[in-house]
């Protein structure tokens, strides 16, 4: 199966979308594939990410104004990259979702040239929403605090594990506002520039994979946040509006890692098929499941801002399914490859570790299942 298969079925892109997907696949199959091992071990592929931006991988989902664009094509672009290099695919998601924040902010200072430069890959930036999303789910507490001052806020605190950032990057983040006693709690969401006064990037402990994602801890010390970088104040209605799109976009990461694992299974079939046929989770069965999941996600992508409870449950479940399928496919690929798949330099071994990240990155499988359970019992008769 060659790289173009994922872009042509079951989502039949045409016109500009087909051209974009073809260009993304060319980059993925060429320079990105050659750099995959180095990216996994710690080299940030800045130039390749910018090439993906020029190809349109970061802009397909951004329609005119605040309208949704082609979310299915954006997801397929991410999947095509993740099929070759999970670390790069994850950074495509970081860039895409930060573009979502900018577009939906409604702030003219962020939706003009800032958004245009981001969508084209001229400027790069990620997302620091892991802690807020876990806080809203009752898993963690808010780590950034914002104190109201004349003309804006002063933000303090540390966010660990923020990916796809650097000294000339930025990230969409959220901070809890320190309100006077008796007033209701609220949060603000804003674009945090990594070169702003008071911002310091600190190294994180080493990952077992995907080290080239430029993941840092961000320390904020009296960082001034003015109206020109505010995305939402208060933030909760904004998060409620984009939550489904946020999660839906991330499915491309799992789809691509699963497809790459299936590709690896087919690669060893001529030599090992006579014995591999006794294994469960054979490549044709996994491919059928992946194709069905992709079609399901394409259907959900047609309405990314649908806030209905049942739709959101479907989105969360599809995201969990993508994680679980990536885990199964990667493990099966290892069993199909045998000892050669246990070499540290093996693509199969890398995909096993990438699949683990698919399952634990926010929202992790346990987080998704917790939210599905909560939503499934909400508003039900007692």
PyMOL commands that set and color helices and strands:
alter all, ss='L'
color gray80, all
select helices_A, chain A and resi 5-8+15-41+46-55+71-82+86-105+108-111+113-119+130-136+211-213+227-229+236-267+269-276+283-301+309-342+347-360+365-377
alter helices_A, ss='H'
color red, helices_A
select strands_A, chain A and resi 125-127+144-149+152-162+170-177+187-193+199-203+216-226+230-233
alter strands_A, ss='S'
color yellow, strands_A
deselect
rebuild
show_as cartoon
